[in-house]
Amino acid sequence: MLAASPFILNSAAAVTILPAGHSRWMATPALVSVTAHRDVQIQPKKRMPHNPIIARTPAALHRARTELSKRNADIALVPTMGALHDGHVSLIRLAKRRAKKVVVSIFVNPTQFAAHEDLGSYPRTWKQDIAKLAAEGVDLVWHPDVKTMYPDGFATRVAPEGPALAGLEDRFRPHFFGGVATVVTKLFTQVRPDFAFFGEKDYQQFKVVTRMARDLDLGVRVIGGAIIRERDGLAMSSRNVYLSADQRRAAPALFRSLKATSKRMRAGEDFRSSLAAGAAAMSDAGFAVDYLEARHAETLAPISSFKDGPVRLLVAAKLGTTRLIDNIKA
């Protein structure tokens, strides 16, 4: 483990960074290899544990990153908030296939949580996370604290537009993508990866980060990883631990309803009536639905026909107090 150095970044810049362009639904050229939706389970691999370097300060990160990049080794970053599950493991394995060195960041980012959300109770499982990362052969863990990421005087925010204003998550969590864009920009400039891997369960987030990386010329290729599901279809999420036993039994109805909605649409049923039937099925299963939408898979613009382009179905719904999101290719 690298020794921590008492070095803290201090920024007093009063700047808001906005992506270029003013059209909300401007089409984006394909930038990434997007993995087609499929049901995936992760099988454990037997390998000798490889203890990763753990960096907690910018100076320690710089030293470790310099060492990793010797002999022009490609570096991949998997940003996480910890509480790692098989979805994260799948991204790490995808990263290892693309790059010689893999960095995983663990940082619960306060700027993407509203005051009423679960920042204080968000699962934190450091020892289990490090064991998983060692078993997967991760090279470096970037684990800053809040004061390191947002030191006194920090006054710079990234304000994304385009897919960040699609009327999906941003309608219900208007603070969210500004917090995500700011922290991801910092992670990209700190780690300076060649590739970055994001799960497609947070599909709008994936599109926001992809657009931002291009607009700001961050030099990172953003790659999406397939949604990893439990055997009953529930998309893996760190927040699934909030579900009671009864709620956990009901939760797979979200995915079943998505598939049924897609089937109706593929059979020629009108998009609007298909979505209404899907939302009703989710409500009958006990969900309070925030949205169930058919959107263009690249721009996230509303879409009413398969003739209009590739379709992604996206849903957000609460089961009790736990908010779940999911999506599929229609």
ABEGO torsion letter per residue (X at the ends): XBBBBBBBBBBABBBBBBBBEABAABBBBBABBBBBBBBBBBBBBBBBBBBBBBBABAAAAAAAAAAAABGGBBBBBBBBAEGBBAAAAAAAAAAAAABABBBBBBBBBAAABBAABAAAABBBBAAAAAAAAAAAGBABBBBBBAAAABBBGBABBBBBBEAAAAGBAAAABAAAAAAAAAAAAAAAAAAGBABBBBBAABAAAAAAAAAAAAAAGAGBBBBBBBBBBBAAGBBBBAAAAABBAAAAAAAAAAAAAAAAAAAAAAAGBBAAAAAAAAAAAAAAAGBBBABBBBBBAAAGBBBABAAAEBBBBBBBBBBEABBBBBBBBX
